[in-house]
Amino acid sequence: MKLHFSRNPNPRLAVAVARLLDTEIEFQFAEPMAPGQSERYRPPNPNLLLPILEHASARTLGNRCDCLLAITARRLELLAN
């Protein structure tokens, strides 16, 4: 999984949740509003809002990132036991 984040509060919350859950994730700093960057981030989120979580099955936007990270961590915990 890859988490695109910025220095704003909502994306930082997703990073904090991922770290707290000790999720195997790659953190990618993103600036979708920077010159020349908007087209890169428009396909997963036309509003250019962060965070964006790239998962094998789909891309997840905004507040759902936290939920998906928690669900994934719980599944991994259950599989390990």
N, C-alpha and C positions, 0 to 999 in steps of 0.2 A: 504494500500500500504506500501511497505517497500523499502527504498532506501539504497543500499549498497554503501558506499563511502570510500575514503581514504584521505590522506592529500595532494594529488596532485591537481593541478589547475582545471582540468576538473570535477572531482567528487565534489570538493568544490563548483564549479559553480552550479551544480545541487542542492546541499544543500541550497545555497543562493536563488535560484529560488523557491524552495519549501517553504522556510521560508518567502520570500517576498509575495508569493501568499497565505500564511497562509493555506497551504494544510494539511489535516489530514493525516500524514504520520509517519511511524516509521523509525528512522534513525539507521542504523546498520553499525558500523565501520568494515571494511573488509581489510584483508591482503592476497590476493590470492597467492602472491609469497612467503609467509612464509612457512617454512617447515611443511609438513603435511596438508596444507590448499588448495592446488591446486585442488584436486579432488572434493572438496566441491563447488568450483566456476566454474569448467570446463563445467558442463551441461548448465548453462545459457549463458556462454561466453567462448568458447574454447581458445580464445586469453588471457584469464585471465585479461582483461581490465575492469576498473571501470569508471563510475558508472554503476550499474545494478539496474533497478527499477522493483520490483516485483509488478505486478498489477493483479487483479483478472482474467483478460482475457488473460494476457500474460506477458512475461518478456521483458523488453525493455533495450537496451544497449546504452551507450554513449550519443551522442548529442541528440538523440531522447527523452531522459528523460526530458529535459527542455521543449520540445514541448508538450509532453504528460501531464506534470504537468500543463502547462498553459491551455491546452484544458480542462482538468478535472476541474480546478478551475473555468473556464468560465462557464462550464455546471452547476456546483454547484451554481454559482451566478445566473444564469438564472432560475434554479429551485426554488431558494429561493424567487425570485421576482415573 
